[in-house]
Every structure is written in C-alpha cells, then in structure tokens.
C-alpha cells in the first residue's frame, strides 16, 4: 500500500489534490481512496489531506500516520508542522519551494523533490493555486502513478468543476512542474516535535464529559484552554501599528475576531502576533490609517 | 441624571472568548460573540448548538470560552437555555444565560424551541449570529440566505441561478411574540452594538439579538472586507439597525441615502453570477423594505438627538 499525506493551508486545494491523485491511480487500474483531515480548522489554518493507493481493495480508513510520501504545499508549513513525522524509511517528500532539495530541512534525511509550484501556477493559471503543479511534481518524485494518468485525472476533475479550458491549463501546469522538479536529499537538522494531546480512555472521561480548566495528559483542557493554539502561524499578511497616527478610538480592538489586540491604559494598542491571523479587519476599520497590512508572516 | 450609554471606550475589556480559536481569518462571527460576552461579563453561561461557533471555539477538550459552555443538540437552543435559566433561578443565582445560535439554528432548525422560549417569556438572552447559510457544513442555503445567492444547495447553472426566494424576516417572527426586547446589530456600528447589548443585559424576560456576521469563506470574499460588507449591508438596505421594545419599534441608525445594492453584491463571490434582471428584482424588494422601514410606521417620532452619531461612534473619533 502506498500512503500519501498532504500538508497545506485551508483553501489551498490540498483535498482536491488528494482526490485527483486517487483518481489518477484509478486510471492506472489501481484501488485508491482520498479524504481530508476531519477537524475544525478553517481557511488559512494548517490542514492535512490523505490518499491511499493499493493494487487490492483498501479497507483501512484511519488517517495516514506513516506515509510513503509527504507533500508540503507551502514551504512555511515546515516551520510550524511536523511534516516529516512518521515518514517511512525510503519514503520521499515533495515540497513547493524555490530552494534546491538539499537546502530543505525536514528533520530527517530523505529523498526530497522541490518545485517552484507557486511561480508555475502564477504563470499558467494567473493565480497562486498550486495543487495541480504539485501533482505533476509528485508523479516525477516517485513512480506510483504516471504523469499521463495525473494529467488525465486533472483534466477530468478540474474540467468537471471549472470547464474544459481550465482542465487543460491545469494539466499543462502539472506537465511543466513534472519537467522542472529537482530531486535530492533533505537535511535533518530540526527536531520533529509531535503534537501534544490528551487521549483519554472511556474510564478516564469525567461525568457528563464536563471539564474544569485543568491539566489533563500533556495539555490544558476546559474553559480558556484555547490559548495553547498559536493561530499566528496562519498569517500570510501582517498588520503594522503606526503609533503616531493612532487616534485611540479602540475600533480595531472591538473588531479583532481573535482578541489579538490589547488596549493599553491610554487606549493605544498592542498587537499580539502569537494569535493574529492577519485578516486585515483592523486596518479596514481604522479611521486614521494607523494600521497597515504588510506582506509576509513577519513584520 | 441620565446615565451615559456604554460605548466601546467604556465597555469591559476582559475577553470571554479567548485567542487561539480556529475561526477563519476575518470571521465576523467571532467578533460579534466576543463583544457580546465582554459586556455580559464573567458570570455568564453560554450555550451554542451545532454551528461554526461550536466547532471553532469548543472542540473537545479545548475551549476558547472562558465562561462555562454547554452543548446539546442542534434544534433546541431555546429549550436548553430556558432549562439552564430555571435551574439557576432555583439555586438563587443571577448568572446570565445566553444561547448563541447561527441562522440555521434560529431560522430553520431551532425555530420551534426559540418560539417556545419566546412565548413563555423565559429570562434568557438569545443571540442569533446570522451569516446567511449553513457555513459550518460548507454553505447550504438557509431561510436567511438572500435572493440570488449561490450556495451548494442553490447552485448556479443553466436551469437555476442561486436562491429563488427572499430572506426571512426573523425579527418579525420574534417580535410577533411580544418579547421583552429584540434588536438588530451590526459589527460595523460598534457603539450601537454595545448600547443594545448593555440594554438587553439590564432587562428581564426573553431578549433577542440578531447580529449580521459576514462570512469570508461562504460569501467568497477577501477577509479584509468583512467590516466593509457589514457597513455596506446597512447602507444598501440589506440590513437595518432597529430595536423593538414593548412593541414599539425604534430605528437606531438611519443611512443618509440608499446606496445601490450592486455596491454590496460586487464584493462577494456568491453573487458574481447574478444577472441584471435578478439584481433589479432584489433592488425592488429592498426599496420596498427601505420605504417601510425608514419612511412610515417604523420610524420613531422622538428619535433621540445625536443617536446617529453614536451609532457610527462619531464622538469617539473627534479631531479626525
């Protein structure tokens, strides 16, 4: 069985990519399934999608914990997610990056393919939607499906949703990525830290499953425990606060959906970048243009 | 001496819906909920049925609510908060009980439980956070979805072009039951928002707050325009700010002039397909609504002076 795990951000098309690679495998006469990670993560959040391919019927329905291939749709995810966690010996990684494979630090030494899918997508599709280019790179990185089947699956799946022309252009993007892939070996410098969890048995569950704010297992649970999730990692734009221009109206504090803006005693503000998702609502409500949005996850 | 109404400058600053929840960037709903809870304060119990709010803020065992939170089933917000309220009353507690349901949980699925609680005039606060479709499950149409909008169950094709019926007037349904207080709110009018929540907090009996909360993924918009959409909705007549107290309707913010609805539609992917005829149909419906709302019986004769300014939080930005 060949197992694939996709790491992307909500809205990037990781689920569509997983479905398309499964469809390509079906064209090759294999059995395949694809499914997303079922969770509460929304647009911009790091998410996962999975695909399994086999030459006999697949009955395993769990998430993929030991993939043969990990696909990283955005380079910045390597910093915030343990992408190479559980990667099988001999497995490979496909990373959307301008860098060459031996500059990519996954935390394990593994076969690694890089492709600048963002540039390809911008050139071919005029939009930074990288999933089809990534699919082409996958076909090159390992020989579990042919590029022909991948292109056929893209034409079918994207054509059905977006029209024939879109299917054709997306298939071309995959071909271009297939040709431009560079393959090498990744670095193993960063530690792979696993997610902390509380996985109780049914005997350990409290009556009525009610929880106080307390520590259970490795994490805090109950009211107010969400602070442990640093949603600032979702950010692709960053607000810059121009203190001199601020009229101290507190509107940005009111509108911030993530409670990431704190008011100082004199109503100047302080942005908490650990939680700011970079939505830009504070900048749009500001009457004095004292908040401006800058590109990138950092100021 | 008349006490000055609470404003965003004077409202409590302690967050009750903390950071780290999983809402989309630019989510109007989390802004609305956090601000309602800031004003209600720490002595509050929250109930939310199946909705985005439940999923992004309270996925077991993690919770973003700093106040007690309970969840039961989709259709019974009204019934559960009535029960919690009765239990607390028996214990002699003054804790505020608030149920926060989405438009699906209010307009469609939760309507009978809501109607029951309203009819009994139970001492609860019911907040409807209206993002105009079932966003949690991936955008299915609800009774709140406006005319012409694309959803997965009102698709766009050669035979049909988005939703064919108009948005249900939920405020009329609730106000028809003689509730203590009902008001519409918008996150783009912060001081009006704060004033209404404070008013609802001080009252007893069944109180209903209806908040429009733009949704970046379901409306297919850029996260940064959430505020502009909430503002334009009021200016184009897609949303109106008023309150109903003892059967008396008071408009709390009246736009200077009606903007064409196209200004609002063109910012959103869910309306992109709309034909000229459909836009005209929607515009005519809105004009009729507008006239009813602002020129006839719904306009109070004694509208307090300076209220409009307060709604736009004008006095807080003096010197601009």
Interface residues (C-beta under 8 A of the other chain):
Chain A: X10 X11 X39 X40 X41 X42 X43 X44 X45 X198 X209 X211 X216 X219 X221 X222 X223 X224 X225 X226 X227 X228 X229 X230 X231 X234 X235 X247 X249 X250 X251 X253 X254 X255 X256 X257 X258 X259 X260 X263 X267 X272 X274 X275 X277 X278 X279 X280 X281 X283 X284 X285 X287 X288 X293
Chain B: X8 X9 X13 X15 X17 X18 X19 X20 X21 X22 X23 X24 X25 X26 X27 X28 X29 X30 X31 X34 X35 X55 X56 X57 X59 X60 X61 X62 X63 X64 X65 X66 X67 X68 X69 X187 X188 X190 X216 X217 X222 X223 X224 X225 X226 X227 X228 X313 X316 X317 X319 X320
